[in-house]
Amino acid sequence: MSLHTTTPPLTQNLAPSQSAWICLAPGSTLRTTQGDVTVHWPPQACGLTLHAPPPSLLGAGQHLPQNGQVQAVWLQLHNPWHRSAEIHLMEATPAPGLWQSIWRGLCAAVQSPRKAATDSGHSEALPAAR
């Protein structure tokens, strides 16, 4: 069973000299499908100073995965050339967490109380309660 599935990609067109801000969630992939895009990274804290990494250039067909990323990051995308560029952003759907598992268990218990009582070992208490 796969932990993550992807949603349909979001397509963003960038006109020449246009910039856009995107939020790259954990497990998401940014892919350039046409033209070149410059990716400006947010500053990082290095002790008491902030350090801005140099921008990255993504050519057509290149992608930017965030392997091991634990939190979302804002990126500025810029089209530096005189032709349009296109990117696809594919966001991963997170795997169900603890609260979703608890909620599903509670819903199943409400929908079939006799089965929930049998599974918990209290089947003889259910007829007495009615």
FENPE-V678672 format. One line per field, one symbol per residue. ss: DSSP state (@ for helix, = for strand, . for the rest). phi: phi as a letter, one per 40 degrees, with the letter a starting at -180 (. if undefined). Layout:
# FENPE-V678672
ss->???
phi->???
This chain:
# FENPE-V678672
ss->....==...=====....======....======..====...===..===....===....===.......======......======.==....@@@@@@@@@@@@@@.@@@@@@@@..@@@@@@@.
phi->.ccbbbcdcccbcbcdgcbabbbccdgcbbbcbagbbcbbcccbcbgcbbbccccbbbcdgcbbcbcgcbacbcbbbbccbcbcbbbbbbcccccccccccccccccccccbccccccccgbcccccccc
